[in-house]
Amino acid sequence: MAEHTFKTSGVCATQIDFKIEDGKLHDIVFTGGCPGNLQAISKLLEGADAKETAELLRGNDCRGRGTSCADQLAIAINETLDK
């Protein structure tokens, strides 16, 4: 299972590390950002379908930034799946 690292843009979290195995998300870790919320997101998404998760989280906005940590995760997942 390869680890993926994504440098975020426009949010408080600076990086997202995660793994995808058999289309499922594992070991999601946000660097920076709101610890309680991002740890909860990581726990809730453990083992979730990567494609469905990206569709669900895409476009989520944080305080008018045009993106959010969840949206950045969706972008990271899509970039990884498109490789």
N, C-alpha and C positions, 0 to 999 in steps of 0.2 A: 504494500500500500504506500504510494508515494505521497509525500507531504507537499502541499502547495502553499506558497506565500504570496500575499497580495498587499501591495502598498496602497493604502486608501487615499482618497482625495476629498476635501471639503467637510470632513467630520473630525471629531475629537480622537477617535481611535486612529492610530497611525498604521496599523498592520493587522491583517487577519491571516492566521495559519489554520489549515484544515486538511483533511484527507477525504478522498472519495474512493470507496471500494464497492464494486458491483452496483454502482449508481447510488450508493447511500453515503451520507455525510458522517464523518467521525472526527473526534478530537478538535473541535472548533475552538480556537483561542484568539481573542481580541487583545491587542496591545493598546493600552490607553482607553479612553472613553469612560462610560459610566459602568463601573465594575459590577454592581448588582444586576442591572438590566442585561448586560452583555453575558454575564455568567449564566443567567436564566435562559437567554436565547440559546446559548451553547448547549445547555442541558436539554432543553425542549427539542432541539434539532438533532440530537445524537441518534443516528440510525435512520433519519428521515430521508426520503427520496430527494436527491439533489435537484433534479429538474423541477419537480413540483415546488420545492422550497424556493428556488429562484423565481418562479412565476408568482408565488405568494408574496414574496418580499420586495420584488421589483417596484420601484416608484415610491416606496415609503419615504416620507419627507420628515426632516427634523428641523423645526423652527424656521421654515422658509428657506432652507439652504439648497433646496432642490435635490437633496440626497439625504441619506442617514446611514448609520452603521449597518442596519439591516439591508438597505438598498445596495451598499457597497459589497456586502456578502453576496447578494444576488448577482452583481456584476462579476465578482470573482468566480463564482460557481459557473456562470455562463462562459466566461473566458476559458476556464479549465475544461469544460465539456466540449467547447468548440475546437480544442487542439487536436 
